[in-house]
Amino acid sequence: MYDGKKKILIFHPTIAPYRIDFFNDLYKSFYTSIYLYYENLLDQKFDYEHIKRRFEFSPTYFQKKIRIGKRVLPIGHCKAIISEKPDVVIVGEYGFGFWTAVLYRLFSRKKYRIISICDDSYDLAVNSRSFHSKSRNIGIRFLDGLILCNRQVADFYMNQMHFKKIYVFPIIHKDENYRENLEEICYKANIKIKQNNLLNKRVFLFVGRISPEKNIEYLIDSFILYHKEFPENRLYIIGDYIDKNIAYYERLVGLVSDNKAESYIVFLGRKEGEDLKIWYIIGQVLILPSRYEPFGAVVNEALLLGERVVVSSKAGSTMLINGDNGMVININQPHIDFESISEIIDPLSGEKNSVSNNMPFHYNELMQGLLTWLKEI
């Protein structure tokens, strides 16, 4: 007997750790089929076997792809639509999957709805003149709904593009899942604090890819500039690089070395899972000074584990910052003002035995709203 639950078909590139809860809940709430293009992100490699163990569904991976110039196009969208007979097709952005769903609906006269998940920051939505923005401007008329990760971007769509069928869902973890085993993680963090002599120090973190758009040289220059005034400050840079960015990484290492800053600016390499959480708990302020950042999932992770966050106005995750939990900075200024930041942060003292949740809103509330919105589409 038909129970009224919609059939949803999702086309998505891959599922990063910070999107697992989101797709699990969509799967559990509808008759959902999830088709993925890749088993990992192209610009960074997560422990994907660990990620798959957390799936509550079995995704279908596109097996056939063709390359046109720099673009890799998965083949099989129409076959999936014919097989799954969805009420709703959810696509990523305005790319090949989006246009395949649109064109197949036009020619087949099927009645399914099309919803796009778009992760643009406000800066990208307003200022980009890329293929992405051109595709958006043409394709938006074919959309039945749009899931955005930033409230400012939603306002732009509603006011400038006159598109109203929007739900705002930032890229965030389910609070209770990300904050599991905090007692054990705090215990390990306290050991590492002692090992690294971090008592009476302020601890700043950068977490992300080592790549030019992350603007890490700006962070390092600013940190060095203010270190004479605040010698107790320490900066840990967490992340790795792909082959094309090795020269950028070496330039950053040289910048630290040339300024004899190795004692207070440390490259830790890639961290994920529990190892990364330990450093979030040690850290007091996460700095994300990106020139280009559609969202910045690390902002949510740091806030969930008690850090404050200083984030570039270019990032979509600015909507997670409310003044009490951090600040948004203008990276066009000559330097990050570590004086004003340091004056409101006390150095580490004693053990970390509890971890606050600095998020201004919570995953479960947003997901419940999204499920209601999807049922009404």
C-alpha positions in Angstrom: 0.0 0.0 0.0 1.2 3.5 -0.9 2.2 5.3 2.4 2.6 8.8 1.0 6.4 8.9 1.3 8.1 10.5 -1.7 10.6 8.8 -3.9 13.8 10.9 -4.0 16.7 10.4 -6.3 19.9 12.2 -5.4 22.9 12.8 -7.8 25.9 14.1 -5.9 29.7 14.1 -6.5 30.7 12.3 -3.3 30.0 12.5 0.4 32.5 14.2 2.7 32.5 13.6 6.4 30.6 16.8 7.2 27.7 15.7 4.9 27.1 12.1 6.2 24.4 13.1 8.7 22.6 15.1 6.1 22.4 12.2 3.5 21.6 9.6 6.2 18.6 11.6 7.4 17.3 12.1 3.8 17.7 8.4 3.2 15.8 7.4 6.3 12.9 9.9 5.8 12.0 9.1 2.2 12.3 6.3 -0.3 15.7 7.6 -1.3 18.3 6.4 -3.9 21.7 8.0 -3.8 24.0 8.0 -6.8 27.6 9.3 -6.4 30.1 10.2 -9.0 33.2 9.5 -7.0 34.3 7.6 -3.9 36.3 10.6 -2.6 36.8 14.3 -3.1 39.0 15.2 -6.0 41.0 17.9 -4.2 41.6 16.1 -0.9 41.5 12.4 0.3 39.5 11.4 3.3 39.6 7.9 4.9 36.7 6.8 2.7 36.4 3.3 4.2 35.7 5.0 7.6 33.2 7.3 5.9 31.3 4.4 4.3 31.0 2.6 7.6 28.9 5.5 8.8 26.5 5.4 5.8 23.0 4.1 6.6 22.5 3.5 2.9 24.3 1.8 0.0 25.1 4.4 -2.7 25.3 3.5 -6.4 28.5 4.8 -8.0 28.6 5.9 -11.6 30.8 3.5 -13.5 31.0 5.2 -16.8 32.6 8.7 -17.3 33.8 10.7 -20.3 36.3 13.5 -20.3 35.7 16.7 -22.3 38.7 19.0 -21.8 39.2 19.4 -18.0 35.6 18.2 -17.3 34.8 14.6 -16.3 31.1 13.9 -17.0 29.5 10.8 -15.4 27.2 9.0 -17.8 23.9 7.3 -16.7 21.6 9.9 -15.2 18.7 9.2 -17.5 19.0 5.5 -16.9 18.8 6.1 -13.2 15.8 8.3 -13.5 14.0 5.7 -15.7 14.9 3.0 -13.2 14.0 4.8 -10.0 10.9 6.7 -11.2 11.4 9.5 -8.6 9.0 12.2 -7.4 12.0 14.5 -6.7 15.5 14.6 -8.2 18.1 16.4 -6.1 21.2 17.5 -7.9 24.4 19.3 -7.0 24.8 22.9 -8.2 24.0 23.6 -11.9 26.3 21.1 -13.6 25.9 18.1 -15.9 23.6 16.2 -13.5 21.3 19.2 -13.2 21.0 19.8 -17.0 20.5 16.1 -17.7 17.6 16.0 -15.2 16.2 19.2 -16.8 16.5 18.0 -20.4 15.2 14.5 -19.7 12.1 16.0 -17.9 11.4 18.3 -20.9 11.7 15.6 -23.5 10.0 12.8 -21.5 7.3 15.0 -20.0 7.8 13.3 -16.7 6.5 15.2 -13.6 9.3 14.9 -11.1 10.5 18.0 -9.3 14.1 19.2 -9.5 16.0 20.6 -6.5 19.6 21.8 -6.4 21.9 21.8 -3.5 24.2 24.9 -4.0 27.0 25.7 -1.6 27.9 29.2 -2.8 29.0 31.9 -0.5 27.6 35.4 -0.9 30.8 36.6 -2.6 30.6 33.8 -5.2 26.8 34.2 -5.7 27.1 37.9 -6.4 30.6 38.4 -8.0 31.4 35.2 -9.9 31.3 35.4 -13.7 32.2 31.7 -14.2 30.4 29.0 -16.2 28.7 28.1 -12.9 27.0 31.5 -12.6 26.0 31.5 -16.3 24.5 28.0 -15.9 22.7 29.2 -12.8 21.2 32.3 -14.6 19.9 30.2 -17.4 18.8 27.1 -15.4 17.1 28.6 -12.4 13.8 28.8 -14.2 13.7 25.0 -14.4 14.2 24.5 -10.6 11.4 23.6 -8.2 13.5 24.3 -5.1 16.9 25.3 -3.9 18.9 24.2 -0.8 21.4 26.9 0.1 24.0 27.0 2.9 24.0 30.8 3.6 21.2 33.2 4.5 22.7 36.1 2.7 22.8 34.0 -0.5 19.2 33.1 0.0 18.3 36.9 0.2 20.3 37.5 -3.0 18.3 34.8 -4.8 15.0 36.1 -3.5 15.6 39.8 -4.1 17.8 39.8 -7.2 16.8 36.6 -9.0 13.2 36.5 -7.7 13.4 32.8 -6.8 11.5 32.1 -3.5 11.4 28.3 -3.1 14.5 28.1 -0.9 15.6 26.3 2.3 18.7 27.4 4.1 20.7 24.5 5.5 24.4 25.3 6.3 27.0 22.5 6.1 27.0 21.3 9.6 27.3 18.0 11.6 24.6 16.6 13.8 25.7 18.0 17.2 25.5 14.8 19.3 27.3 12.7 16.6 30.3 15.1 16.4 30.5 15.5 20.1 30.6 11.8 20.9 33.3 10.5 23.4 34.2 14.0 24.5 35.6 12.7 27.9 38.1 10.5 26.2 39.1 13.1 23.6 39.6 15.7 26.4 41.8 13.3 28.2 44.0 12.9 25.1 44.0 16.6 24.5 45.3 17.3 28.0 48.2 14.9 27.4 49.0 16.6 24.1 48.9 20.0 25.8 51.5 18.9 28.3 53.6 17.2 25.6 53.7 20.5 23.6 54.2 22.8 26.6 51.0 24.7 25.8 50.0 25.7 29.3 50.0 29.5 29.5 49.9 29.7 25.7 47.2 30.9 23.4 46.6 28.3 20.7 45.4 29.3 17.2 44.6 26.8 14.5 44.3 26.8 10.7 42.5 23.6 9.4 42.1 23.0 5.6 43.8 22.3 2.3 47.3 23.9 1.8 46.4 25.8 -1.3 46.6 29.4 -2.5 42.9 30.3 -2.1 43.2 29.6 1.6 45.4 32.7 2.0 47.7 31.0 4.5 50.6 33.3 3.8 48.4 36.2 4.9 47.8 34.4 8.2 51.5 33.6 8.7 52.6 37.2 7.9 50.0 38.6 10.4 50.9 36.1 13.1 54.6 36.8 12.8 54.0 40.6 12.9 52.1 40.4 16.2 54.2 37.7 17.9 56.7 40.1 19.5 53.8 41.7 21.3 52.2 38.4 22.2 55.1 35.8 22.5 52.8 33.3 24.2 50.8 32.8 21.0 51.2 29.6 19.0 49.8 28.7 15.5 49.3 25.2 14.3 48.6 24.6 10.6 46.6 21.4 10.0 46.2 20.2 6.4 48.0 18.7 3.4 48.4 19.5 -0.2 47.9 18.0 -3.6 50.8 17.7 -6.1 50.1 20.9 -7.9 50.4 22.9 -4.6 53.7 21.6 -3.4 55.5 24.8 -4.5 53.0 26.8 -2.4 53.5 24.6 0.6 57.3 24.9 0.3 56.9 28.7 0.1 54.9 28.7 3.3 57.5 26.6 5.1 60.2 29.0 3.8 58.3 32.0 5.0 58.2 30.5 8.5 61.9 29.5 8.3 63.1 32.8 7.0 61.4 34.6 9.9 62.8 32.0 12.5 59.3 31.3 13.5 59.5 27.5 13.7 59.1 27.5 17.5 55.7 29.1 17.4 54.3 28.3 13.9 54.1 24.5 13.3 52.9 22.5 10.3 51.1 19.4 11.6 50.1 17.8 8.3 46.7 16.1 7.7 44.5 15.3 10.6 41.0 13.7 10.6 38.6 11.9 12.9 39.6 11.8 16.6 43.1 13.3 15.9 41.5 16.4 14.4 39.0 16.7 17.3 41.8 16.6 19.8 43.4 19.6 18.2 40.1 21.4 18.0 39.7 21.0 21.7 43.3 22.2 22.3 42.8 25.2 20.0 41.1 28.3 21.3 40.7 30.2 18.0 40.3 28.8 14.5 41.4 31.2 11.8 40.1 30.8 8.2 41.3 33.7 6.1 40.3 32.4 2.7 40.1 34.4 -0.5 37.7 31.8 -1.9 35.5 29.6 0.3 32.1 28.4 -0.7 31.3 27.4 2.9 34.1 26.2 5.2 32.9 23.1 7.1 35.7 23.4 9.6 34.0 26.5 11.1 31.1 24.3 12.3 33.5 21.6 13.6 35.5 24.1 15.6 32.4 25.7 17.1 31.0 22.3 18.1 34.1 21.6 20.1 34.3 24.9 22.0 36.5 27.1 19.8 36.0 30.6 18.7 36.4 31.3 15.0 37.8 34.2 13.0 36.6 33.8 9.4 37.0 35.7 6.2 34.0 37.5 4.9 34.5 35.5 1.6 33.3 32.3 3.3 29.7 31.0 3.4 30.2 29.9 7.0 30.0 33.6 8.1 26.4 32.8 8.9 27.6 30.6 11.8 29.3 33.6 13.5 27.2 35.8 15.9 29.7 38.0 17.6 29.8 35.9 20.8 31.5 32.9 19.1 34.0 34.8 16.9 34.3 37.5 14.3 34.2 38.0 10.5 37.3 39.8 9.1 38.0 41.8 6.0 41.0 40.1 4.3 41.6 43.3 2.3 43.1 44.8 5.4 46.9 44.7 5.5 47.0 42.2 8.4 44.8 40.1 10.7 44.5 42.1 13.9 45.9 39.6 16.4 46.2 42.3 19.0 42.4 42.7 19.4 41.9 38.9 19.1 44.6 38.1 21.7 43.2 40.6 24.2 39.9 38.7 24.5 41.5 35.2 24.7 43.1 34.0 27.9 46.1 31.6 27.6 45.4 28.0 28.4 45.4 27.3 32.1 44.7 23.9 33.7 43.1 20.9 32.1 40.3 20.8 29.6 37.5 18.8 31.3 34.5 20.1 29.5 33.8 21.5 26.0 31.1 24.1 25.2 29.0 24.0 22.1 29.4 27.4 20.4 27.0 26.8 17.5 24.2 29.4 17.3 21.7 26.8 16.1 21.4 23.1 15.9 21.3 20.4 13.2 18.2 18.5 14.4 16.0 21.7 14.2 17.2 22.5 10.7 16.8 18.9 9.4 13.2 18.7 10.7 12.4 22.0 8.9 14.0 20.6 5.7 12.0 17.4 5.8 8.8 19.3 6.2 9.8 21.6 3.3 10.6 18.6 1.0 7.3 17.0 1.7 5.5 20.1 0.6 7.6 20.6 -2.7 
